[in-house]
């Protein structure tokens, strides 16, 4: 939209079906978004209008809510779903607080998708080989790229906590500061967009796939969650003596009750399950533990005021609005129904059957499709539309034969 049109308050409308557009560009049957495919109104959030610092031509971006023309939020909008979850907390005098940790890879351009990704050439003329995890060295030549990333984050008002080189080849992680869930979802979305745009300026590509490289850790989007009282800001996960509360237990119980049903919301693509195949680095279970990274739900070591639950299931490819909404909705379900968690696990452990999660996109979608809890919390319209869109993507994947199949299976009798 032109700047003049935006400033005049001209309404921008969008076909309802676009909210269910699959990643290849197609759409599920029209019955999932209304056979007329009528319009939605895109209503800009006045707190999320940003001049884009990386663009030479003056441009701005506005994050919008997708509302029905009657004024209420569209049930197909993931941002609207997150706002509804936050409102349910507020009705109980509570406010969730979250922080996201986003991992991503920086690669050289990859014009041929049949070829694997490669790290960029470093200042020493070599490509990184995986020995730089948590290193402070800069021979990868990415300092100019990251300098512009930092400058653009500051221009967009995105506060950062820590940046680090992660375990993978040319893999990095940013920790965003904790705060309001809607704000953190917006910031996570903006940061991913920023990364990709700035990378292109520097002759690089940023990849937020869950598992872009074989034999290398995947990329997660861990969600740290706590709940405070509205007004006082007191963390309701800790009592006056600094001990964990019943609310803390019930929140974990709700997470455990919802994680399997909601796996397709945290791991939305075929590639997501490549990451979850390595359970140590990417826990694919609903167990919980004090500071054990093998558990899907980890309680980081912290002071009582910072007591929180880390959901380690979501990948970097997850929709931040939907992943945060699903995680918080599960926790609130536990609080409202006083659900008790399992016993905490420590050390090496075997995952009980009742705490295992779907291990393929097909299984996750089947679980989501049958979930009464998901339809209760997010509406039947949203869940059925989401499953229909993701089923199209799965069918597209199965229409292709992979190099592994040609290499290994063609010679079989």
C-alpha positions as CSV (number, residue, x, y, z in Angstrom):
1,X,0.0,0.0,0.0
2,X,1.2,3.5,-0.6
3,X,2.2,5.6,2.4
4,X,-0.5,8.1,1.5
5,X,-3.2,5.4,1.4
6,X,-2.0,4.0,4.7
7,X,-1.9,7.4,6.4
8,X,-5.4,8.3,5.1
9,X,-6.7,5.2,6.9
10,X,-7.6,3.3,3.7
11,X,-8.7,-0.2,4.6
12,X,-6.7,-3.1,3.3
13,X,-8.7,-6.2,2.7
14,X,-7.5,-9.8,2.0
15,X,-9.3,-12.9,0.8
16,X,-10.1,-15.1,3.8
17,X,-8.6,-18.2,2.2
18,X,-5.1,-16.6,2.2
19,X,-4.8,-17.5,5.9
20,X,-4.9,-21.2,4.9
21,X,-2.6,-20.9,1.9
22,X,-0.1,-23.8,2.1
23,X,3.6,-23.3,1.6
24,X,3.6,-24.4,-2.0
25,X,1.0,-21.7,-2.8
26,X,-2.2,-23.8,-3.1
27,X,-5.3,-23.9,-1.0
28,X,-7.4,-26.5,0.7
29,X,-11.1,-26.9,-0.3
30,X,-13.1,-23.7,0.0
31,X,-15.3,-25.2,2.7
32,X,-12.5,-24.7,5.2
33,X,-12.5,-20.9,4.8
34,X,-16.0,-20.1,3.5
35,X,-17.2,-21.0,0.1
36,X,-17.6,-17.4,-0.9
37,X,-13.9,-16.7,0.1
38,X,-15.0,-13.3,1.3
39,X,-12.6,-10.6,2.5
40,X,-11.0,-10.0,5.9
41,X,-9.8,-6.5,7.0
42,X,-6.1,-6.2,7.9
43,X,-6.0,-3.8,10.8
44,X,-2.5,-2.4,11.6
45,X,-1.3,-2.6,15.2
46,X,-0.2,1.0,15.9
47,X,2.7,-0.3,18.1
48,X,4.0,-2.5,15.3
49,X,4.6,-0.1,12.4
50,X,8.3,0.0,11.4
51,X,10.4,1.8,8.9
52,X,12.6,-0.9,7.3
53,X,16.3,0.2,8.0
54,X,17.8,-2.3,5.5
55,X,15.8,-0.9,2.5
56,X,17.4,1.7,0.3
57,X,14.0,2.8,-0.9
58,X,11.9,4.2,2.0
59,X,9.6,1.3,3.0
60,X,7.7,0.4,6.1
61,X,6.1,-2.7,7.5
62,X,3.0,-2.9,9.6
63,X,2.0,-6.0,11.5
64,X,-1.8,-6.4,11.2
65,X,-4.6,-8.3,12.8
66,X,-6.9,-10.2,10.4
67,X,-10.4,-9.3,11.4
68,X,-13.8,-10.2,10.0
69,X,-15.6,-7.3,8.4
70,X,-18.0,-7.4,11.3
71,X,-15.1,-6.4,13.6
72,X,-14.3,-9.6,15.5
73,X,-11.0,-11.4,15.1
74,X,-10.9,-14.1,12.4
75,X,-10.6,-17.6,14.0
76,X,-8.2,-18.4,11.2
77,X,-5.7,-15.8,12.4
78,X,-2.8,-17.1,14.4
79,X,-2.2,-13.7,15.9
80,X,-5.8,-13.5,16.9
81,X,-5.6,-17.0,18.5
82,X,-2.7,-15.8,20.6
83,X,-4.6,-12.6,21.7
84,X,-7.5,-14.8,22.7
85,X,-5.3,-17.0,24.9
86,X,-3.8,-13.9,26.6
87,X,-7.4,-12.7,27.2
88,X,-8.3,-15.9,28.9
89,X,-5.4,-15.5,31.3
90,X,-6.4,-11.9,32.0
91,X,-10.0,-13.0,32.8
92,X,-8.4,-14.9,35.7
93,X,-6.3,-12.0,36.8
94,X,-3.1,-13.4,35.3
95,X,-0.7,-12.5,32.6
96,X,1.7,-14.9,30.9
97,X,5.3,-13.9,30.3
98,X,7.5,-15.5,27.6
99,X,10.8,-15.4,25.9
100,X,11.9,-17.1,22.8
101,X,15.3,-18.6,21.8
102,X,15.6,-18.8,18.0
103,X,18.3,-20.8,16.3
104,X,19.2,-20.3,12.6
105,X,21.8,-21.1,10.0
106,X,23.8,-18.7,7.8
107,X,24.7,-20.2,4.4
108,X,26.2,-19.3,1.1
109,X,23.6,-18.9,-1.7
110,X,22.1,-22.3,-2.7
111,X,20.8,-21.9,-6.3
112,X,20.4,-25.6,-6.8
113,X,18.2,-27.1,-4.1
114,X,19.4,-30.6,-5.1
115,X,22.7,-29.7,-3.6
116,X,23.3,-29.5,0.2
117,X,23.7,-26.1,2.0
118,X,27.2,-24.9,2.6
119,X,28.6,-22.4,5.0
120,X,30.0,-19.2,3.5
121,X,33.7,-18.8,2.7
122,X,35.5,-17.4,5.7
123,X,38.2,-14.8,5.8
124,X,40.8,-17.6,5.6
125,X,39.3,-18.9,2.4
126,X,37.8,-22.0,4.0
127,X,34.3,-23.0,4.9
128,X,33.5,-23.6,8.6
129,X,33.7,-27.3,9.4
130,X,31.8,-27.5,12.7
131,X,34.5,-26.7,15.2
132,X,33.3,-23.2,16.1
133,X,30.5,-24.0,18.6
134,X,30.4,-21.3,21.3
135,X,33.6,-19.8,19.8
136,X,34.4,-16.1,19.9
137,X,36.5,-16.3,16.7
138,X,35.4,-14.4,13.6
139,X,37.2,-16.1,10.7
140,X,33.8,-17.0,9.2
141,X,33.7,-13.4,7.8
142,X,30.1,-12.8,9.1
143,X,31.0,-9.8,11.2
144,X,29.7,-7.2,8.7
145,X,26.5,-9.1,8.4
146,X,25.9,-9.3,12.1
147,X,26.9,-5.7,12.6
148,X,24.0,-4.7,10.3
149,X,21.7,-7.2,12.0
150,X,22.4,-5.5,15.4
151,X,21.9,-2.1,13.9
152,X,18.6,-3.1,12.3
153,X,17.4,-4.7,15.5
154,X,18.1,-1.4,17.4
155,X,16.2,0.6,14.7
156,X,13.2,-1.7,15.0
157,X,13.3,-1.6,18.8
158,X,14.1,-5.3,19.1
159,X,16.0,-5.7,22.4
160,X,18.4,-8.7,22.4
161,X,19.8,-10.6,25.3
162,X,22.5,-12.9,24.0
163,X,23.8,-14.0,20.6
164,X,26.0,-17.0,20.2
165,X,27.4,-19.6,17.8
166,X,25.5,-22.8,18.3
167,X,26.5,-26.4,17.8
168,X,25.8,-26.7,14.1
169,X,28.0,-25.6,11.2
170,X,27.4,-21.9,10.7
171,X,24.5,-22.1,13.2
172,X,23.6,-19.2,15.6
173,X,21.2,-18.4,18.3
174,X,19.6,-15.3,19.7
175,X,17.8,-15.0,23.0
176,X,15.1,-12.3,23.0
177,X,14.2,-10.6,26.3
178,X,11.2,-11.9,28.1
179,X,7.9,-10.0,28.1
180,X,4.3,-9.9,26.8
181,X,3.6,-12.9,24.6
182,X,2.1,-10.9,21.8
183,X,5.1,-8.6,21.8
184,X,7.5,-11.5,21.8
185,X,5.7,-13.2,18.9
186,X,5.8,-10.0,16.9
187,X,9.5,-9.5,17.7
188,X,10.3,-13.1,16.7
189,X,8.5,-12.7,13.4
190,X,10.2,-9.4,12.7
191,X,13.6,-10.8,13.6
192,X,13.3,-13.7,11.2
193,X,12.2,-11.3,8.4
194,X,15.1,-9.0,9.3
195,X,17.6,-11.8,9.2
196,X,16.6,-13.0,5.7
197,X,16.5,-9.5,4.2
198,X,19.9,-8.4,5.7
199,X,21.5,-11.7,4.6
200,X,20.5,-11.1,1.0
201,X,22.2,-7.7,1.1
202,X,25.4,-9.5,2.2
203,X,25.3,-12.2,-0.4
204,X,24.2,-14.8,2.1
205,X,21.0,-16.8,2.9
206,X,19.5,-17.4,6.4
207,X,17.7,-20.7,6.8
208,X,15.2,-21.3,9.6
209,X,14.4,-24.9,8.6
210,X,14.2,-27.2,11.6
211,X,16.9,-29.5,10.1
212,X,18.8,-28.1,7.1
213,X,21.9,-30.3,7.4
214,X,22.3,-34.0,7.9
215,X,24.4,-35.2,10.9
216,X,24.1,-31.7,12.5
217,X,21.9,-30.4,15.2
218,X,18.7,-28.8,14.1
219,X,17.3,-25.4,14.9
220,X,14.8,-24.9,17.7
221,X,12.6,-22.1,19.0
222,X,12.5,-22.8,22.7
223,X,9.7,-21.0,24.6
224,X,10.3,-19.9,28.2
225,X,7.1,-19.3,30.1
226,X,6.0,-17.9,33.5
227,X,2.8,-16.4,34.8
228,X,2.4,-13.3,36.9
229,X,-0.5,-11.7,38.7
230,X,-2.0,-8.7,37.0
231,X,-1.1,-5.6,38.9
232,X,1.4,-6.9,41.4
233,X,3.6,-8.7,38.8
234,X,4.2,-11.5,41.3
235,X,5.3,-14.8,39.7
236,X,2.6,-17.3,40.6
237,X,4.9,-20.2,40.1
238,X,6.7,-19.4,43.4
239,X,5.2,-18.8,46.9
240,X,6.4,-16.4,49.6
241,X,9.0,-18.9,50.8
242,X,10.4,-19.2,47.3
243,X,9.0,-22.8,46.8
244,X,7.1,-24.0,43.7
245,X,3.3,-23.6,43.9
246,X,0.4,-25.7,43.0
247,X,-0.2,-23.4,40.0
248,X,3.3,-24.2,38.8
249,X,2.5,-28.0,39.0
250,X,-0.8,-27.5,37.2
251,X,0.8,-25.5,34.4
252,X,3.3,-28.3,33.8
253,X,0.4,-30.8,34.0
254,X,-1.4,-28.9,31.3
255,X,1.7,-28.7,29.1
256,X,2.0,-32.5,29.4
257,X,-1.7,-33.0,28.6
258,X,-1.5,-30.9,25.4
259,X,2.0,-31.5,24.0
260,X,1.1,-34.6,22.0
261,X,-2.1,-33.2,20.6
262,X,-0.4,-29.9,19.6
263,X,2.8,-31.4,18.2
264,X,1.7,-30.4,14.6
265,X,1.4,-26.8,15.8
266,X,5.0,-26.8,17.2
267,X,6.5,-29.0,14.4
268,X,4.5,-27.9,11.3
269,X,6.6,-29.4,8.4
270,X,7.9,-32.7,7.2
271,X,11.5,-31.5,8.0
272,X,10.5,-30.7,11.6
273,X,10.6,-34.4,12.4
274,X,14.1,-34.7,11.0
275,X,15.1,-32.5,13.9
276,X,13.1,-34.4,16.5
277,X,14.6,-37.7,15.4
278,X,17.6,-36.9,17.6
279,X,15.9,-36.8,21.0
280,X,18.9,-35.6,23.0
281,X,19.4,-32.3,21.2
282,X,15.7,-31.9,20.4
283,X,13.5,-33.6,23.0
284,X,10.5,-35.3,21.5
285,X,8.7,-36.1,24.7
286,X,6.4,-34.6,27.3
287,X,8.5,-35.4,30.3
288,X,9.6,-32.7,32.6
289,X,12.8,-32.2,34.6
290,X,14.8,-29.7,36.6
291,X,17.6,-28.5,34.2
292,X,17.7,-31.7,32.0
293,X,17.9,-30.9,28.3
294,X,16.7,-34.3,27.4
295,X,13.2,-33.4,28.7
296,X,10.7,-31.7,26.5
297,X,9.7,-29.5,29.4
298,X,12.8,-28.2,31.3
299,X,12.8,-26.1,34.4
300,X,16.0,-24.0,34.1
301,X,18.0,-23.3,37.2
302,X,16.9,-19.9,38.4
303,X,15.8,-17.8,41.4
304,X,12.2,-18.2,42.6
305,X,11.2,-14.9,41.0
306,X,12.3,-16.2,37.6
307,X,10.9,-19.7,38.0
308,X,9.7,-20.7,34.5
309,X,8.9,-23.7,32.2
310,X,10.9,-24.1,29.0
311,X,9.0,-25.8,26.2
312,X,11.8,-27.3,24.1
313,X,9.6,-28.9,21.4
314,X,9.0,-26.0,18.9
315,X,11.4,-25.7,15.9
316,X,12.7,-22.6,14.3
317,X,10.2,-23.3,11.5
318,X,7.2,-22.9,13.8
319,X,4.8,-20.0,13.5
320,X,5.7,-18.0,16.7
321,X,2.2,-16.8,17.2
322,X,0.7,-20.3,17.0
323,X,3.5,-22.0,19.0
324,X,3.3,-19.5,21.9
325,X,-0.5,-19.7,21.8
326,X,-0.6,-23.5,21.9
327,X,2.0,-23.7,24.7
328,X,0.3,-21.1,26.9
329,X,-3.2,-22.5,26.2
330,X,-2.0,-26.0,27.3
331,X,-0.6,-24.4,30.5
332,X,-3.8,-22.5,31.3
333,X,-5.8,-25.7,30.6
334,X,-3.8,-27.3,33.4
335,X,-4.3,-24.4,35.8
336,X,-8.1,-24.3,35.2
337,X,-8.5,-28.1,35.6
338,X,-5.8,-28.5,38.4
339,X,-4.0,-31.1,36.4
340,X,-1.1,-32.8,38.2
341,X,2.1,-33.6,36.3
342,X,4.0,-36.8,36.2
343,X,7.0,-37.3,38.4
344,X,10.1,-35.2,37.3
345,X,12.8,-37.2,35.6
346,X,16.6,-36.7,35.9
347,X,19.6,-38.2,34.2
348,X,19.1,-40.7,31.4
349,X,15.6,-42.0,31.2
350,X,13.1,-44.0,29.0
351,X,10.1,-42.1,27.8
352,X,6.8,-43.6,29.1
353,X,4.3,-44.4,26.4
354,X,1.8,-41.8,27.7
355,X,4.5,-39.1,27.4
356,X,5.7,-39.9,23.9
357,X,4.9,-37.6,21.0
358,X,4.0,-38.2,17.3
359,X,7.2,-38.7,15.3
360,X,6.0,-37.9,11.8
361,X,3.9,-35.1,10.4
362,X,1.2,-37.6,9.3
363,X,0.9,-39.0,12.8
364,X,0.9,-35.5,14.3
365,X,-1.9,-34.3,12.0
366,X,-4.0,-37.4,12.7
367,X,-3.5,-36.7,16.5
368,X,-4.5,-33.0,16.0
369,X,-7.5,-33.9,13.9
370,X,-8.9,-36.1,16.6
371,X,-8.1,-33.7,19.5
372,X,-11.2,-32.5,21.3
373,X,-8.9,-30.3,23.4
374,X,-7.4,-28.5,20.4
375,X,-10.9,-27.8,19.0
376,X,-12.1,-26.6,22.4
377,X,-9.1,-24.2,22.8
378,X,-8.7,-23.0,19.2
379,X,-12.1,-23.7,17.6
380,X,-13.0,-26.5,15.2
381,X,-12.8,-24.0,12.2
382,X,-9.2,-23.3,12.9
383,X,-8.0,-26.9,13.6
384,X,-9.8,-28.3,10.6
385,X,-8.5,-25.6,8.3
386,X,-4.9,-26.0,9.6
387,X,-5.0,-29.8,9.2
388,X,-6.4,-29.4,5.6
389,X,-3.6,-27.0,4.6
390,X,-0.9,-29.1,6.2
391,X,-2.3,-32.3,4.6
392,X,-1.8,-30.7,1.2
393,X,1.8,-30.0,2.0
394,X,2.3,-33.5,3.1
395,X,0.8,-34.9,-0.1
396,X,3.1,-32.6,-2.1
397,X,6.1,-34.0,-0.3
398,X,5.0,-37.6,-1.0
399,X,4.8,-36.7,-4.7
400,X,8.6,-36.4,-4.8
401,X,11.2,-39.2,-4.7
402,X,14.3,-38.3,-2.7
403,X,17.9,-38.9,-3.6
404,X,18.2,-41.4,-0.7
405,X,15.4,-43.5,-2.3
406,X,17.1,-43.5,-5.7
407,X,20.5,-44.2,-4.2
408,X,19.6,-47.0,-1.7
409,X,16.4,-48.6,-3.0
410,X,16.9,-48.7,-6.8
411,X,19.4,-51.5,-6.5
412,X,17.2,-53.6,-4.3
413,X,15.6,-56.8,-5.6
